[in-house]
Amino acid sequence: MPPLDWLRSFEAAARLSNFTAAAAELGLTQAAVSQHIRFLEERLRTRLFARLARGVALSPEGAAYLPHIQSAFVTIGNSTNELFEPRAVQTVSIRVPISFALLLLVPALPDLAKALPQIRLDLVTIHRPTDYDQPGSALDIRFGNGSFPGREADRLIVERLVPVAAPPLAKDFDWTSLPLLLVAGAREMWAEWFAAAGLSGQPRRSHRFDSFVAAMEAAKVGAGALLGSRPLIDTALKEKALVRLSDFELSSPSGHFLTRSSSSRLSGAEQDFRRWLLSRIARTSG
């Protein structure tokens, strides 16, 4: 590998198209920069510059070499900063479905503050799948089957569905006669749950909501039975705001995934947040 001083002189001279300007930027003499370039060309046995009356121009070989050298310097600089610079407060932007945000991510913020005190979240709640189409953060949490074109995905939770209701309603002998609260989209699975549980009949359907968290609040006040998503409802079960109506749980093919673009690299802060979230979910999901 050529000495770094030669490569630094080459990169500066190529970027500025001038040996004298490169020398001023690097704190060297013009003769030193010229000598570095000459040594580099001799080492590579290739002419990297065409000398002009005023300044220099890259040869085709030099133009092909330049982006590789610049990329290497950027990598060295970023790695040095991430490993050795004091950690200043860094913002991580993330888009999250509103139910996941309110029921799992927001309650975990005190733990995030202890584990990664230098990170602040810029959290945008998502209400419709089309909201993800807007330009936004490198990270987002999506609900689905794990296939997200152009994005890499880490599964956060496997969804398990179980009927729940407010405690007073659970005293009814036949809970299947209760109004069934519906959630639009992939969670509208009452028919699948009844079939898998081996129950028949024509359950009475009731209000329909565009978010799980809104339907859960309706269930808490006694509006009907909800097909609860675990682990989203686990805190409400522990606090007895909701109670199970059946021991049977249906594993859903869908779940929540932490996704990132396949074509871009996460920052150090984003990588730290990703590792923390995966660890947090693994510790707390029952």
C-alpha positions as CSV (number, residue, x, y, z in Angstrom):
1,M,0.0,0.0,0.0
2,P,1.4,3.5,-0.8
3,P,2.2,5.7,2.1
4,L,-0.7,7.7,3.5
5,D,1.1,11.0,2.9
6,W,1.2,10.3,-0.8
7,L,-2.5,9.4,-0.9
8,R,-3.4,12.5,1.1
9,S,-1.5,14.7,-1.4
10,F,-3.2,12.9,-4.3
11,E,-6.7,13.3,-2.9
12,A,-6.3,17.0,-2.1
13,A,-4.7,17.8,-5.5
14,A,-7.3,15.8,-7.3
15,R,-10.2,17.5,-5.4
16,L,-8.7,21.0,-5.8
17,S,-7.2,20.5,-9.3
18,N,-4.1,22.4,-8.1
19,F,-0.9,21.3,-6.4
20,T,-0.4,24.7,-4.7
21,A,-3.9,24.8,-3.3
22,A,-3.4,21.2,-2.0
23,A,-0.2,22.2,-0.4
24,A,-1.8,25.1,1.4
25,E,-4.6,22.9,2.7
26,L,-2.2,20.2,3.9
27,G,0.3,22.5,5.4
28,L,3.0,21.4,3.0
29,T,5.1,23.0,0.3
30,Q,4.1,22.8,-3.3
31,A,7.3,20.9,-4.0
32,A,6.4,18.3,-1.3
33,V,3.0,17.7,-2.8
34,S,4.5,17.4,-6.3
35,Q,7.1,15.0,-5.0
36,H,4.4,12.8,-3.3
37,I,2.4,12.7,-6.5
38,R,5.5,11.7,-8.5
39,F,6.4,9.0,-6.0
40,L,2.8,7.7,-6.2
41,E,2.8,7.6,-10.0
42,E,6.1,5.8,-10.0
43,R,4.8,3.2,-7.5
44,L,1.6,2.7,-9.5
45,R,3.4,3.0,-12.9
46,T,0.5,5.1,-14.0
47,R,0.1,8.8,-14.8
48,L,-2.5,10.2,-12.4
49,F,-2.5,13.8,-13.6
50,A,-2.2,15.8,-16.8
51,R,-0.2,18.9,-16.1
52,L,-1.8,22.0,-17.5
53,A,-0.7,25.6,-17.8
54,R,-2.9,26.5,-14.8
55,G,-3.4,23.6,-12.4
56,V,-3.8,19.9,-13.2
57,A,-6.5,17.5,-14.4
58,L,-7.0,13.9,-13.5
59,S,-6.1,11.3,-16.0
60,P,-8.8,8.5,-16.6
61,E,-6.8,6.3,-14.2
62,G,-6.6,9.0,-11.6
63,A,-10.3,9.7,-11.9
64,A,-11.1,6.0,-11.4
65,Y,-8.7,5.9,-8.3
66,L,-10.0,9.0,-6.6
67,P,-13.4,7.8,-5.2
68,H,-11.8,4.7,-3.7
69,I,-9.2,6.8,-1.8
70,Q,-11.9,9.3,-0.7
71,S,-14.1,6.5,0.6
72,A,-11.3,5.0,2.5
73,F,-10.5,8.3,4.2
74,V,-14.2,8.8,5.1
75,T,-14.3,5.3,6.6
76,I,-11.1,6.0,8.7
77,G,-12.5,9.3,9.9
78,N,-15.9,7.9,10.8
79,S,-14.4,4.9,12.6
80,T,-12.0,7.2,14.6
81,N,-14.9,9.5,15.7
82,E,-17.2,6.6,16.7
83,L,-14.5,4.8,18.7
84,F,-12.5,7.6,20.3
85,E,-14.4,10.9,20.3
86,P,-16.5,11.8,23.4
87,R,-20.1,10.8,22.8
88,A,-22.1,14.0,22.3
89,V,-25.9,13.9,22.3
90,Q,-27.1,12.2,19.1
91,T,-30.6,12.1,17.6
92,V,-32.0,8.9,16.2
93,S,-35.1,9.4,14.0
94,I,-37.5,6.5,13.8
95,R,-41.0,5.9,12.4
96,V,-43.2,3.6,14.5
97,P,-46.8,2.4,14.4
98,I,-48.7,4.3,17.0
99,S,-49.8,1.2,19.0
100,F,-46.2,-0.1,19.2
101,A,-45.0,3.3,20.2
102,L,-47.4,3.9,23.0
103,L,-47.5,0.3,24.4
104,L,-43.9,-0.9,24.0
105,L,-41.5,1.8,23.0
106,V,-42.6,4.8,25.2
107,P,-42.6,2.7,28.4
108,A,-39.0,1.6,27.6
109,L,-37.7,5.2,27.4
110,P,-36.3,5.2,31.0
111,D,-34.4,2.1,30.2
112,L,-33.0,3.7,27.0
113,A,-31.9,6.8,29.0
114,K,-29.9,4.5,31.3
115,A,-28.4,2.3,28.6
116,L,-27.7,5.1,26.0
117,P,-27.8,8.5,27.7
118,Q,-26.3,10.2,24.7
119,I,-29.2,9.2,22.4
120,R,-32.4,11.2,21.9
121,L,-35.2,9.9,19.8
122,D,-37.1,11.8,17.1
123,L,-40.2,9.6,17.1
124,V,-42.8,9.8,14.3
125,T,-45.9,7.7,14.8
126,I,-47.3,6.0,11.7
127,H,-51.1,5.6,11.2
128,R,-51.2,4.2,7.6
129,P,-48.8,2.0,5.6
130,T,-48.5,4.7,3.0
131,D,-46.9,7.0,5.6
132,Y,-43.7,4.9,5.1
133,D,-43.5,6.0,1.5
134,Q,-42.6,9.6,2.6
135,P,-38.9,10.4,2.9
136,G,-37.9,9.9,6.5
137,S,-35.6,8.1,8.9
138,A,-33.1,5.3,8.2
139,L,-34.9,3.2,10.8
140,D,-38.5,2.3,11.1
141,I,-40.7,-0.3,12.8
142,R,-43.2,-2.0,10.5
143,F,-46.0,-4.5,11.1
144,G,-46.2,-7.3,8.5
145,N,-44.9,-10.7,7.6
146,G,-41.2,-9.7,7.3
147,S,-41.0,-9.0,3.6
148,F,-40.3,-5.3,3.0
149,P,-38.8,-4.6,-0.5
150,G,-35.5,-2.7,-0.3
151,R,-35.2,-3.1,3.4
152,E,-33.5,-5.4,5.9
153,A,-35.6,-6.5,8.8
154,D,-35.0,-7.8,12.4
155,R,-38.1,-9.5,13.9
156,L,-39.0,-7.8,17.2
157,I,-42.1,-9.8,18.3
158,V,-44.1,-12.8,17.2
159,E,-47.8,-11.8,17.6
160,R,-50.1,-14.0,19.6
161,L,-53.8,-13.3,19.6
162,V,-56.1,-13.9,22.5
163,P,-59.6,-12.6,23.4
164,V,-59.7,-10.1,26.2
165,A,-62.3,-7.8,27.8
166,A,-62.8,-5.5,30.8
167,P,-63.2,-7.5,34.1
168,P,-66.9,-6.8,34.5
169,L,-67.7,-8.3,31.0
170,A,-65.6,-11.3,31.7
171,K,-68.1,-12.5,34.3
172,D,-70.6,-13.3,31.5
173,F,-71.0,-17.0,31.1
174,D,-70.9,-17.0,27.3
175,W,-68.4,-14.3,26.4
176,T,-68.9,-15.0,22.6
177,S,-72.2,-13.1,22.8
178,L,-70.3,-9.9,23.6
179,P,-69.8,-7.3,20.9
180,L,-66.5,-8.0,19.2
181,L,-64.3,-4.9,18.7
182,L,-62.5,-4.9,15.3
183,V,-59.2,-3.5,14.2
184,A,-58.8,-2.6,10.5
185,G,-56.0,-4.3,8.5
186,A,-53.9,-7.3,9.3
187,R,-55.4,-7.8,12.8
188,E,-59.0,-8.2,11.7
189,M,-58.7,-11.9,12.5
190,W,-61.7,-12.9,14.7
191,A,-62.9,-15.4,12.1
192,E,-59.5,-17.1,12.0
193,W,-59.3,-17.2,15.8
194,F,-62.8,-18.8,16.2
195,A,-62.0,-21.4,13.5
196,A,-58.6,-22.3,15.1
197,A,-60.2,-22.4,18.6
198,G,-62.9,-24.8,17.3
199,L,-65.8,-22.5,18.2
200,S,-68.8,-22.0,16.0
201,G,-71.6,-19.5,15.9
202,Q,-72.2,-16.0,14.6
203,P,-70.4,-13.6,17.0
204,R,-71.9,-10.1,17.2
205,R,-69.5,-7.6,15.6
206,S,-69.3,-4.0,16.9
207,H,-67.1,-0.9,16.6
208,R,-64.1,-0.8,14.2
209,F,-60.9,1.1,14.8
210,D,-58.0,2.1,12.7
211,S,-55.4,1.5,15.5
212,F,-55.0,-1.3,18.0
213,V,-54.3,1.1,20.8
214,A,-57.7,2.8,20.3
215,A,-59.5,-0.5,20.2
216,M,-57.7,-1.5,23.4
217,E,-58.9,1.6,25.2
218,A,-62.5,0.8,24.1
219,A,-62.1,-2.7,25.5
220,K,-60.9,-1.3,28.8
221,V,-64.1,0.7,29.3
222,G,-66.3,-2.2,28.5
223,A,-67.3,-1.6,24.9
224,G,-66.8,-5.2,24.0
225,A,-64.3,-8.1,23.6
226,L,-61.0,-7.4,21.8
227,L,-58.8,-9.9,20.0
228,G,-55.7,-8.8,22.0
229,S,-52.2,-8.8,20.6
230,R,-49.5,-10.1,22.8
231,P,-47.2,-8.7,23.9
232,L,-48.9,-5.4,23.3
233,I,-51.6,-6.2,25.9
234,D,-49.3,-7.7,28.5
235,T,-49.1,-4.6,30.7
236,A,-52.9,-4.3,30.7
237,L,-53.2,-7.9,31.7
238,K,-50.7,-7.5,34.5
239,E,-52.6,-4.4,35.8
240,K,-55.9,-6.3,35.4
241,A,-57.3,-3.5,33.2
242,L,-58.1,-6.4,30.8
243,V,-58.6,-10.1,31.5
244,R,-58.3,-13.1,29.2
245,L,-61.5,-14.7,28.0
246,S,-59.8,-17.9,26.7
247,D,-56.6,-19.8,27.3
248,F,-56.2,-20.4,23.5
249,E,-53.7,-18.2,21.7
250,L,-53.5,-18.0,17.9
251,S,-50.0,-17.3,16.6
252,S,-50.3,-14.7,13.8
253,P,-48.0,-14.9,10.7
254,S,-47.5,-11.1,11.2
255,G,-45.5,-9.2,13.7
256,H,-43.4,-6.1,14.3
257,F,-40.0,-5.7,12.6
258,L,-37.2,-3.2,12.9
259,T,-36.3,-2.3,9.4
260,R,-33.5,-0.3,7.7
261,S,-32.6,0.5,4.1
262,S,-30.6,-2.2,2.3
263,S,-28.6,0.4,0.5
264,S,-27.4,2.6,3.3
265,R,-25.2,2.2,6.4
266,L,-26.5,3.1,9.8
267,S,-24.8,5.7,11.9
268,G,-23.1,4.7,15.1
269,A,-26.0,6.0,17.2
270,E,-28.5,4.2,15.0
271,Q,-26.5,0.9,15.4
272,D,-26.4,1.4,19.2
273,F,-30.2,2.0,19.3
274,R,-30.9,-1.1,17.1
275,R,-28.8,-3.3,19.4
276,W,-30.5,-1.8,22.5
277,L,-34.1,-2.3,21.1
278,L,-33.4,-5.9,20.0
279,S,-32.0,-6.7,23.5
280,R,-34.9,-4.9,25.3
281,I,-37.6,-6.7,23.4
282,A,-35.8,-10.1,23.9
283,R,-35.7,-9.4,27.7
284,T,-39.2,-8.3,28.2
285,S,-41.4,-10.2,25.7
286,G,-43.1,-13.1,27.3
